[in-house]
Amino acid sequence: MSIEERLQRLEDIEAINQLIARYAQAVDHNGDPALVEPLFTEDAVWHCDGIGHWETRAGIIRDIRPNCTTFMPWAMHYMTQPVVEVAADGLHATSNHYLWELAKVTPEGGGPTQDTWVGGWYDSQLRKEGGAWKFARIDLTLKLFSPADGRAWETRISPWSSD
C-alpha cells in the first residue's frame, strides 16, 4: 500500500470517528433534524430491538426525534473504543463502538422520567457519498438498561423485557 493510500485510509478513519461523534451530538440535542440529516445515506436503516426500526433517511429523521424528546428526553452519549475498517474500494466501511449513556427515560405508560444507565454497542455500515462518510445502517445492541438508583444493574436485551 502506497503512502498516499495509507494516508487516505487514516483520513477516512478519522472522518468516520468524527461522524460517530456528530451522531452522538445529534441525538443528545433531541434528534435535531438539521443535525441528523447529513449523517445518513438516503437508503439508511437504524435498528435497535426494543427501541425502534427506521428505514430511509427521511424515516430516521421523522422517527428519531420523538424517541429523543418523548421516550428519552435527555441523554448524554459516550461513544468509546471505535474499531473502523475501511474496505479496499475506499467507499465502504464498517465500525463498531461501545455506548455508555446517561439518560432520563419516560417509563412505559408515562409518568416522570427516570434516571437510567444505558450500555451496549453500535455496529454500523458506512458509505462514502460525494466525498463524505455517512451511515448506511446502524444496529444498536443494548446490554444494559437500568435505573440509576437501583441497587444492582438490570441487564436487559430491551428496555421492557424481563430477561
C-alpha positions in Angstrom: 0.0 0.0 0.0 1.4 3.4 -1.0 1.9 6.2 1.5 -0.9 8.1 -0.3 -3.3 5.1 0.1 -2.3 4.7 3.8 -2.8 8.4 4.4 -6.3 8.3 2.7 -7.2 5.3 4.9 -6.2 7.2 8.1 -8.2 10.3 6.9 -11.2 8.1 6.2 -11.0 6.5 9.7 -10.8 10.0 11.3 -13.7 11.2 9.2 -15.8 8.2 10.4 -14.8 8.8 14.0 -16.0 12.4 13.5 -19.3 11.1 12.0 -19.8 8.9 15.1 -19.2 12.0 17.4 -21.6 14.1 15.3 -24.2 11.3 15.7 -23.9 11.4 19.5 -24.3 15.2 19.4 -27.3 15.0 17.2 -29.2 12.5 19.4 -28.1 14.4 22.6 -29.7 17.5 21.0 -33.1 15.7 20.9 -32.6 14.3 17.4 -32.5 17.8 15.8 -33.3 17.1 12.2 -30.7 19.6 10.9 -28.0 17.7 12.8 -29.4 14.2 11.9 -30.0 14.8 8.1 -26.3 14.9 7.0 -25.3 11.8 8.9 -27.3 9.2 6.8 -27.5 7.9 3.3 -30.8 8.2 1.5 -31.5 4.4 2.0 -30.2 4.2 5.6 -31.6 1.8 8.3 -31.5 2.4 12.0 -32.4 -0.6 14.3 -32.4 -1.5 18.0 -34.6 -4.2 19.4 -37.0 -2.6 22.0 -36.3 1.0 20.7 -37.2 1.0 17.0 -36.6 0.2 13.4 -36.5 3.1 11.0 -35.8 3.0 7.2 -34.6 5.7 4.9 -33.0 9.0 5.9 -36.4 10.7 5.9 -37.9 7.9 8.1 -35.0 8.2 10.5 -35.3 12.0 10.7 -39.0 11.6 11.3 -38.9 8.9 13.9 -35.7 9.5 15.9 -36.9 12.9 17.1 -39.9 11.6 19.1 -37.7 8.9 20.6 -35.2 11.7 21.7 -37.9 14.0 23.0 -40.6 11.7 24.5 -39.1 8.3 25.4 -35.6 9.7 26.2 -35.9 13.5 26.6 -32.4 13.9 28.0 -29.3 11.9 27.1 -25.6 12.1 27.1 -23.9 9.5 24.8 -20.3 8.5 25.3 -19.1 6.6 22.2 -16.0 4.6 23.0 -13.5 2.2 21.7 -14.2 2.6 17.9 -13.0 -0.1 15.6 -13.2 1.2 12.0 -12.5 -1.0 8.9 -12.3 0.8 5.5 -12.9 -1.5 2.5 -10.3 -1.7 -0.2 -12.6 0.3 -2.5 -12.4 3.3 -0.1 -16.2 3.8 -0.5 -17.5 1.4 2.2 -16.6 0.8 5.8 -17.8 -0.8 9.0 -17.5 0.5 12.5 -18.1 -0.9 15.9 -18.1 1.2 19.1 -19.3 0.9 22.6 -22.1 3.1 24.1 -22.2 4.3 27.6 -25.1 6.6 28.2 -26.7 8.6 31.0 -30.4 9.3 30.2 -33.7 10.3 31.6 -36.3 7.8 30.4 -40.0 8.1 30.4 -41.5 4.8 31.8 -43.8 2.8 29.6 -47.3 4.2 30.3 -46.0 7.6 31.1 -45.0 9.4 34.3 -42.0 11.3 35.4 -38.6 10.4 33.8 -36.3 8.0 35.5 -32.5 8.4 35.6 -31.2 5.5 33.6 -27.9 3.9 32.7 -27.7 2.6 29.2 -24.9 0.5 27.7 -24.3 -1.6 24.6 -22.6 -1.3 21.3 -23.2 0.0 17.8 -22.4 -2.0 14.7 -22.5 0.3 11.6 -22.1 0.1 7.9 -21.0 3.3 6.2 -20.7 4.6 2.7 -18.7 7.5 1.2 -21.0 9.7 -0.9 -19.9 12.9 -2.5 -16.6 12.7 -0.5 -18.4 12.5 2.8 -18.9 9.4 5.0 -22.5 8.6 6.1 -24.2 5.8 8.0 -25.9 3.3 5.7 -27.0 1.2 8.6 -26.8 1.4 12.4 -27.6 -1.6 14.6 -27.6 -0.8 18.4 -27.4 -3.8 20.7 -28.4 -2.9 24.3 -26.8 -4.9 27.0 -27.6 -2.6 30.0 -30.8 -0.6 30.5 -31.1 0.0 34.3 -32.5 2.6 36.6 -29.6 4.7 38.1 -31.0 4.5 41.6 -31.2 0.7 41.6 -29.1 -1.5 44.0 -28.0 -3.7 41.1 -27.6 -3.5 37.4 -30.6 -4.6 35.3 -29.1 -6.1 32.2 -31.7 -6.5 29.5 -31.9 -7.1 25.8 -34.6 -4.5 25.5 -35.8 -1.8 28.0 -39.1 -3.7 28.6 -38.1 -7.3 28.6 -37.7 -9.3 31.9 -34.6 -11.1 30.7 
